[in-house]
Amino acid sequence: MFAPPAPHGAIDTAAVEAFAYRLRADAERYEVAVGEPRHDDDAFAAKLELLTEQRVAVVSFTFGCPPGDAVARVHDAGADVWVTVTSPDEATIARDAGADALVVQGYEAGGHRGSFADLDDREEFGLLALLRLVSARVRLPLIAAGGIADGPSVAAVLCAGAAAAQIGSALMLAPEAGTSDVHRDALRKPGRTALTRAFSGRQARGIVNRFMEEHGSDAPIAYPDLHHLTTPIRAAARAAGDPEAVNLWAGQTHALAVDAPAAEIVERIASDARAVLVSLAGRT
């Protein structure tokens, strides 16, 4: 679940209003109104209540380190707390907050960055470098995430200190994924990815399209305000089958994704990873 965002007072409301003004042409293009920006915590308290009532095994947090009282409630309900981190310093904070495991997200990952603070001047780490740095800093199970789409990638992160590998974009063409048709079509074609705040006000990696190119440099740091602002435009473009104003989230290795049931994809990746590890053992 998403950790609570920065307080509303940290948002530059004038910049959000200016961005909304620049979106009017896009809204007119798709015959919708620009959305109403609002600042909310995605029903954090209600979701936490539900998860503790259901006695789930794991509660995973991203977009920040969960408050101490939330960690305590999850532990009291018998669940483990996982926290997404994108730097060694975040790993230390999450460990000290009581995390039981860390999802280590590299720069290659598709979708939103799980960083605690969305800043422009922060250092970004590739997955293998981040795994080694975090391994040297904390003694917790690490789940590697970002750019993992085949067996050799899984083998690589296990060798680099991960206890498990998490795949995302590799599953987006599976029928179970629920990926929209326009998004599927984009994933099947060559296309470079980049980080942008244009769709949500928070950095996320997606396949570059017109909306990203036209609005990426103007988008303020304002999550989830911009998410609500752009929602009608994105929905209308998606319904029209137009990929140029849809958030086409994808990691840097999305070209390796295949059309197959999720179980087959996971089984193939696991089998290939085992083969690679056996081969490496033979070489050494």
C-alpha positions as CSV (number, residue, x, y, z in Angstrom):
1,M,0.0,0.0,0.0
2,F,1.1,3.6,-0.6
3,A,2.6,5.3,2.5
4,P,1.0,8.7,3.2
5,P,2.3,11.4,0.8
6,A,3.9,14.7,1.8
7,P,1.7,17.1,3.6
8,H,-0.5,19.3,1.4
9,G,1.4,22.4,2.6
10,A,4.5,21.0,0.7
11,I,2.7,21.2,-2.6
12,D,3.1,24.3,-4.8
13,T,-0.6,25.0,-5.5
14,A,0.3,27.8,-8.0
15,A,2.4,25.4,-10.0
16,V,-0.4,22.9,-10.0
17,E,-2.9,25.5,-11.2
18,A,-0.4,26.5,-14.0
19,F,0.0,22.9,-15.1
20,A,-3.8,22.5,-15.2
21,Y,-4.0,25.5,-17.5
22,R,-1.5,24.0,-19.9
23,L,-3.6,20.8,-20.0
24,R,-6.7,22.5,-21.5
25,A,-5.7,21.8,-25.1
26,D,-5.3,18.1,-24.2
27,A,-8.7,18.0,-22.5
28,E,-10.3,19.7,-25.5
29,R,-8.6,17.1,-27.9
30,Y,-10.3,14.3,-26.0
31,E,-13.5,16.2,-25.3
32,V,-13.3,16.0,-21.5
33,A,-12.6,18.5,-18.7
34,V,-9.4,18.7,-16.8
35,G,-9.7,16.9,-13.5
36,E,-9.9,18.5,-10.1
37,P,-6.6,18.4,-8.3
38,R,-6.9,17.1,-4.7
39,H,-4.5,15.9,-2.0
40,D,-5.4,12.7,-0.3
41,D,-3.7,9.7,1.3
42,D,-5.4,7.0,-0.8
43,A,-7.5,5.9,2.2
44,F,-4.4,4.8,4.1
45,A,-6.2,4.4,7.5
46,A,-9.1,2.4,6.0
47,K,-6.7,0.1,4.1
48,L,-4.6,-0.5,7.1
49,E,-7.7,-1.3,9.1
50,L,-8.8,-3.8,6.5
51,L,-5.4,-5.5,6.3
52,T,-5.1,-5.9,10.0
53,E,-8.6,-7.3,10.2
54,Q,-7.9,-9.8,7.5
55,R,-4.7,-11.1,9.2
56,V,-2.7,-11.2,5.9
57,A,0.8,-12.6,5.9
58,V,2.6,-9.6,4.5
59,V,1.8,-5.8,4.1
60,S,4.1,-4.1,1.6
61,F,4.5,-0.3,1.7
62,T,5.9,2.0,-1.0
63,F,6.3,5.7,-1.6
64,G,7.7,6.1,1.8
65,C,8.5,4.5,5.1
66,P,5.3,3.8,7.0
67,P,4.7,5.5,10.4
68,G,5.8,3.6,13.5
69,D,2.3,3.1,14.7
70,A,1.3,1.5,11.4
71,V,4.3,-0.8,11.6
72,A,3.3,-1.8,15.1
73,R,-0.3,-2.5,14.1
74,V,0.8,-4.7,11.2
75,H,3.1,-6.6,13.5
76,D,0.4,-7.0,16.2
77,A,-1.9,-8.5,13.5
78,G,0.8,-11.1,12.8
79,A,2.0,-9.8,9.5
80,D,5.4,-9.0,8.2
81,V,6.2,-5.5,7.0
82,W,8.0,-5.0,3.7
83,V,9.1,-1.6,2.6
84,T,10.3,-0.5,-0.9
85,V,13.6,1.4,-0.9
86,T,15.6,3.0,-3.6
87,S,18.8,4.0,-1.7
88,P,21.0,2.7,1.1
89,D,19.9,5.5,3.4
90,E,16.2,4.6,2.8
91,A,17.1,1.0,3.7
92,T,18.6,2.1,7.0
93,I,15.5,4.2,7.8
94,A,13.2,1.3,6.9
95,R,15.2,-1.2,9.1
96,D,15.1,1.2,12.0
97,A,11.3,1.6,11.6
98,G,10.9,-2.2,12.0
99,A,10.7,-3.5,8.5
100,D,11.0,-7.3,8.2
101,A,12.2,-7.2,4.5
102,L,13.1,-4.7,1.9
103,V,11.9,-4.5,-1.7
104,V,15.0,-3.0,-3.3
105,Q,13.9,-1.1,-6.4
106,G,16.5,-0.2,-9.0
107,Y,16.4,2.7,-11.4
108,E,15.4,0.3,-14.3
109,A,12.0,-0.3,-12.8
110,G,8.8,0.6,-14.6
111,G,6.0,2.5,-13.0
112,H,6.4,4.8,-10.0
113,R,9.6,5.2,-8.1
114,G,9.2,3.9,-4.6
115,S,11.5,6.6,-3.1
116,F,10.7,8.1,0.2
117,A,11.0,11.6,-1.2
118,D,10.5,12.6,-4.8
119,L,13.5,14.9,-5.4
120,D,15.4,16.0,-8.5
121,D,18.9,16.1,-7.0
122,R,19.0,12.6,-5.5
123,E,21.4,9.9,-6.7
124,E,19.7,7.0,-8.5
125,F,21.1,3.5,-8.4
126,G,20.9,0.6,-10.8
127,L,19.6,-2.6,-9.2
128,L,22.8,-4.6,-8.9
129,A,24.7,-1.7,-7.4
130,L,21.8,-1.0,-5.0
131,L,21.6,-4.6,-3.9
132,R,25.3,-4.6,-3.0
133,L,25.1,-1.3,-1.1
134,V,22.0,-2.2,0.8
135,S,23.5,-5.7,1.7
136,A,26.5,-3.9,3.2
137,R,24.2,-1.6,5.3
138,V,21.4,-3.9,6.6
139,R,20.9,-7.5,7.5
140,L,17.3,-8.1,6.2
141,P,15.9,-10.2,3.4
142,L,16.0,-8.3,0.1
143,I,13.5,-8.6,-2.7
144,A,15.1,-7.3,-5.9
145,A,12.9,-5.3,-8.3
146,G,13.5,-3.4,-11.5
147,G,14.4,-4.6,-15.0
148,I,14.0,-8.3,-14.1
149,A,12.3,-10.0,-17.0
150,D,14.1,-13.4,-17.6
151,G,16.0,-16.2,-15.9
152,P,19.5,-14.8,-16.2
153,S,18.2,-11.6,-14.5
154,V,16.8,-13.5,-11.6
155,A,20.1,-15.5,-11.3
156,A,22.0,-12.2,-11.3
157,V,20.1,-10.6,-8.4
158,L,20.3,-13.8,-6.4
159,C,24.0,-13.8,-6.8
160,A,24.1,-10.1,-5.8
161,G,22.4,-10.8,-2.4
162,A,18.7,-10.9,-3.1
163,A,16.5,-13.5,-1.4
164,A,13.9,-13.3,-4.1
165,A,13.2,-11.5,-7.4
166,Q,10.1,-9.4,-8.2
167,I,8.9,-9.1,-11.8
168,G,6.6,-6.5,-13.2
169,S,6.7,-5.5,-16.8
170,A,7.5,-9.1,-17.8
171,L,3.9,-10.0,-16.7
172,M,2.1,-7.1,-18.4
173,L,1.2,-9.1,-21.5
174,A,-0.2,-12.0,-19.6
175,P,-4.0,-12.3,-19.9
176,E,-4.3,-12.1,-16.1
177,A,-2.6,-8.7,-16.0
178,G,-5.7,-6.6,-17.1
179,T,-3.4,-4.4,-19.1
180,S,-5.4,-2.1,-21.5
181,D,-5.3,-2.8,-25.2
182,V,-3.5,0.5,-26.0
183,H,-0.9,-0.3,-23.3
184,R,-0.4,-3.9,-24.6
185,D,0.1,-2.6,-28.2
186,A,2.8,-0.2,-26.9
187,L,4.6,-2.9,-25.0
188,R,4.8,-5.0,-28.1
189,K,6.5,-2.3,-30.1
190,P,10.0,-0.9,-29.8
191,G,10.0,2.2,-27.6
192,R,12.4,3.9,-25.2
193,T,11.4,4.6,-21.6
194,A,12.0,7.6,-19.4
195,L,11.1,9.0,-16.0
196,T,8.3,11.6,-15.9
197,R,6.0,13.4,-13.4
198,A,3.7,14.4,-16.2
199,F,0.9,12.0,-15.4
200,S,0.8,11.9,-11.6
201,G,3.2,14.5,-10.1
202,R,5.6,11.8,-9.0
203,Q,8.5,10.2,-11.0
204,A,7.5,7.1,-12.8
205,R,9.0,5.2,-15.8
206,G,7.0,4.7,-18.9
207,I,7.3,4.4,-22.6
208,V,7.8,7.9,-24.1
209,N,4.9,9.4,-25.8
210,R,3.6,12.9,-26.8
211,F,2.1,13.7,-23.4
212,M,5.4,13.0,-21.7
213,E,7.4,15.0,-24.2
214,E,5.1,18.0,-24.1
215,H,4.4,18.1,-20.3
216,G,7.3,16.4,-18.6
217,S,9.4,19.4,-18.1
218,D,6.5,21.5,-16.7
219,A,5.0,19.0,-14.3
220,P,5.6,20.0,-10.7
221,I,6.3,17.6,-7.8
222,A,2.7,17.3,-6.7
223,Y,1.5,13.7,-6.0
224,P,-1.4,12.8,-6.0
225,D,-2.7,16.2,-7.0
226,L,-1.6,15.8,-10.6
227,H,-2.8,12.2,-10.8
228,H,-6.4,13.5,-10.2
229,L,-5.8,16.4,-12.6
230,T,-4.8,14.1,-15.6
231,T,-7.2,11.2,-14.9
232,P,-10.0,12.3,-17.3
233,I,-7.5,12.9,-20.1
234,R,-5.8,9.6,-19.7
235,A,-9.1,7.7,-19.4
236,A,-10.4,9.3,-22.6
237,A,-7.2,8.6,-24.5
238,R,-7.3,5.0,-23.4
239,A,-10.9,4.6,-24.5
240,A,-10.0,6.1,-27.9
241,G,-7.1,3.8,-28.3
242,D,-4.7,6.7,-28.5
243,P,-1.4,5.8,-26.7
244,E,-0.1,9.4,-26.9
245,A,-1.8,10.6,-23.7
246,V,-1.8,7.3,-21.7
247,N,0.6,6.5,-18.9
248,L,2.4,3.6,-20.5
249,W,4.2,2.3,-17.5
250,A,7.1,0.0,-18.4
251,G,10.5,-1.0,-17.2
252,Q,13.7,-0.7,-19.3
253,T,13.5,-4.4,-20.2
254,H,9.8,-4.4,-21.3
255,A,10.9,-5.6,-24.7
256,L,11.5,-9.0,-23.1
257,A,7.8,-9.4,-22.1
258,V,5.9,-12.2,-23.9
259,D,2.3,-13.0,-24.5
260,A,1.7,-16.0,-22.3
261,P,-0.3,-17.0,-19.1
262,A,1.3,-15.7,-15.9
263,A,2.0,-19.2,-14.6
264,E,3.9,-20.1,-17.8
265,I,6.0,-16.9,-17.6
266,V,6.9,-17.5,-14.0
267,E,7.7,-21.2,-14.6
268,R,9.9,-20.4,-17.6
269,I,11.8,-17.6,-15.8
270,A,12.4,-19.8,-12.7
271,S,13.5,-22.7,-14.9
272,D,15.9,-20.5,-16.8
273,A,17.3,-19.0,-13.6
274,R,18.0,-22.5,-12.2
275,A,19.8,-23.4,-15.4
276,V,22.0,-20.3,-15.2
277,L,22.9,-20.9,-11.6
278,V,23.8,-24.6,-12.3
279,S,26.0,-23.4,-15.2
280,L,27.7,-20.8,-13.0
281,A,28.4,-23.4,-10.4
282,G,30.0,-25.7,-13.0
283,R,32.2,-22.8,-14.2
284,T,33.6,-22.1,-10.7
